[in-house]
Amino acid sequence: MYIFIGNNAYGVTFENGTKQIEAFSTAILPFYLVTSYEDSGVTYQWLLEAKKVFLEERFDIFKCEVTGDALVSAEVRRMGMETAPMIVLSVSAMILFVVCFSFRWVKQ
């Protein structure tokens, strides 16, 4: 008797009338990397290299994605630096809009 705990398998299909797994569409394999804050650059580099490895030809039968706190932090930082200049323009445009359209003209 085999027991399979499929908490990381999704899109499961079973053989007709049984509880045997015929196929599944997605499997998630977590790797837990714990480092100190000072070593977070190493984790970031490791994730980038893992992403490159999964793009190699030998992994073509799989669709592999890599994510982690280091990648998310780097992306948030990058997006913040790109959008920060637009905040000044947005606030200026809002102030100009409110000032221009708050004047009331009294018809005589």
ABEGO torsion letter per residue (X at the ends): XBBBBBAABBGBBBBBGBABBABBABBBBBBBBBBBAAAAAAAAAAAAAAAAAAABAAAAABBBBBBBAAAAAAAAAAAAAAAAAAAAAAAAAAAAAAAAAABBBBBX
